[in-house]
Amino acid sequence: MANRDALRELQARLAERLAQARTETQVAKWLAIECAGQGLLVPLPSAGEIFPVSSLMPVPHTLHWFMGVANLRGGLHGVVDLAAFLGLRAPLLPDAVKDGAQLLAFNVQQGPHCAVFVDRLAGLRSADQLTPEPADPAPRPAFAGAQWTDADGRRWQEIDLVALARHEQFLAIAA
């Protein structure tokens, strides 16, 4: 019961900080998440609500990275294992989900009713906390934005959820 209360308190604090961040006037703000040890930055306008990993209903005949569907606030959302989709690790089985894992819903005003499974939330980041990396000349998908480094030397990859939601491979879930 204490874990549930702590989770609710964490979600309330994060929701408050997200709302506060949307009203501040800094150039860029992201929600920092971790997937398979990789640091990812999601622009706040494309991020929706954060949910605990609830019961997922598997969908047969879908690709390995499509975890199923979940009822999030009364709406049916497709759930994608982001790390598996990006090729960072094999997909997780439902009973292998670790503490701290969350579902990050897309902002429904900017994208579909979809959520991504993330291993851990790492807080909020702003442009003054990060240093841009030189552009990578290798071809990258449209949803892969700039790369950044924080004060500790950790690299962060920006992921545009709006562009991800329109990506042909992301939309093709049928196996």
C-alpha positions in Angstrom: 0.0 0.0 0.0 2.9 2.3 0.8 4.3 1.8 -2.7 1.0 2.8 -4.3 0.9 6.0 -2.2 4.5 6.8 -3.1 3.8 6.2 -6.8 0.7 8.5 -6.6 2.8 11.1 -4.9 5.5 10.8 -7.5 3.0 11.1 -10.3 1.4 14.2 -8.7 4.8 15.9 -8.4 5.7 15.0 -12.0 2.4 16.3 -13.3 2.8 19.5 -11.3 6.4 19.9 -12.7 5.2 19.2 -16.2 2.5 21.8 -16.0 4.9 24.3 -14.5 7.5 23.6 -17.2 4.9 24.2 -19.9 4.3 27.7 -18.6 7.9 28.7 -18.2 9.6 30.7 -21.0 12.7 28.8 -21.7 13.7 27.8 -25.2 13.5 24.0 -25.0 12.3 21.6 -22.4 12.2 17.8 -22.4 11.0 14.9 -20.3 14.1 12.7 -19.8 13.4 9.0 -19.9 15.5 5.8 -20.0 15.0 2.8 -22.2 17.5 -0.1 -21.9 20.0 2.3 -20.4 19.8 4.8 -23.2 18.9 8.4 -22.3 16.1 9.9 -24.4 14.6 13.3 -24.4 10.9 13.8 -25.3 9.8 17.4 -26.0 7.1 18.3 -23.4 4.5 19.4 -26.0 4.4 15.9 -27.5 4.3 14.1 -24.1 0.9 13.4 -22.5 0.3 11.8 -19.2 2.4 9.3 -17.3 0.8 6.1 -16.1 1.9 3.1 -14.1 2.2 -0.1 -16.1 -1.2 -1.5 -15.7 -2.7 -4.7 -17.2 -1.9 -4.8 -20.9 -4.1 -6.8 -23.2 -1.9 -8.6 -25.8 -2.9 -8.3 -29.4 -2.3 -11.3 -31.5 -0.4 -11.2 -34.8 1.5 -8.0 -34.0 5.2 -7.3 -34.1 7.4 -8.2 -31.1 7.7 -4.6 -29.9 3.9 -3.9 -29.7 3.0 -4.9 -26.2 -0.7 -4.6 -26.6 -3.5 -2.2 -25.6 -4.2 -0.6 -22.2 -7.2 1.4 -20.9 -5.7 4.7 -19.8 -8.3 7.1 -18.4 -11.1 5.4 -20.2 -9.3 5.5 -23.6 -7.9 2.6 -25.4 -4.2 3.1 -26.1 -1.7 1.0 -28.1 1.4 0.4 -26.1 4.8 0.1 -27.7 8.0 -1.1 -26.0 10.1 1.8 -27.1 13.5 0.1 -26.3 12.5 -2.9 -28.4 11.2 -0.7 -31.2 14.5 1.2 -31.3 16.4 -2.0 -31.3 18.0 -1.4 -27.9 17.0 -4.7 -26.4 14.7 -7.7 -26.9 11.0 -7.0 -25.9 10.1 -7.5 -22.3 7.6 -10.1 -21.2 4.8 -8.7 -19.0 6.2 -10.4 -15.9 9.7 -9.0 -16.5 8.6 -5.4 -16.1 10.7 -3.7 -13.4 9.8 -1.3 -10.7 10.0 2.3 -12.0 8.7 1.4 -15.5 6.0 3.7 -16.8 3.8 4.3 -19.7 4.2 7.7 -21.4 1.1 8.5 -23.4 1.4 10.7 -26.4 -0.3 14.1 -26.2 -3.7 13.2 -27.8 -3.9 16.7 -29.3 -0.8 16.0 -31.4 -0.9 12.3 -32.0 -2.7 9.0 -31.8 -4.0 7.2 -28.7 -0.7 5.6 -28.1 1.8 5.1 -25.2 5.3 4.0 -25.0 6.7 1.7 -22.3 9.8 3.3 -20.7 12.1 1.7 -18.1 12.5 4.8 -16.0 11.6 8.5 -15.8 14.7 10.7 -15.3 13.1 14.1 -14.7 12.9 17.3 -16.7 15.7 18.8 -18.7 16.2 22.3 -20.2 18.6 23.6 -22.9 20.8 25.3 -20.3 21.5 21.9 -18.7 22.7 20.3 -21.9 25.3 20.8 -24.6 24.4 20.0 -28.2 26.5 17.3 -29.9 27.7 17.8 -33.5 25.2 16.5 -36.1 25.7 12.8 -37.0 26.1 12.4 -40.8 24.7 8.9 -40.7 21.1 8.6 -42.0 18.6 8.7 -39.1 14.8 8.4 -38.9 12.8 11.6 -38.9 11.8 11.1 -35.3 15.5 11.1 -34.1 16.3 14.7 -33.2 19.4 16.3 -31.9 21.9 14.6 -29.5 22.9 16.3 -26.3 25.4 15.8 -23.5 24.7 16.7 -19.9 27.2 18.0 -17.2 28.0 14.4 -16.2 29.0 13.5 -19.8 25.9 11.4 -20.4 24.6 11.4 -24.0 20.9 12.1 -24.6 19.0 11.5 -27.8 16.0 13.6 -28.6 12.9 11.7 -29.8 10.0 13.5 -31.4 6.8 11.6 -30.5 4.8 13.4 -33.1 7.2 12.3 -35.9 7.4 8.9 -34.3 3.6 8.5 -34.5 3.8 9.3 -38.2 6.7 7.0 -38.9 5.8 4.2 -41.4 7.5 1.5 -39.4 5.9 2.6 -36.1 2.4 2.4 -37.7 2.9 -1.0 -39.2 2.3 -3.2 -36.2 1.0 -6.3 -38.0 3.3 -9.3 -38.0 
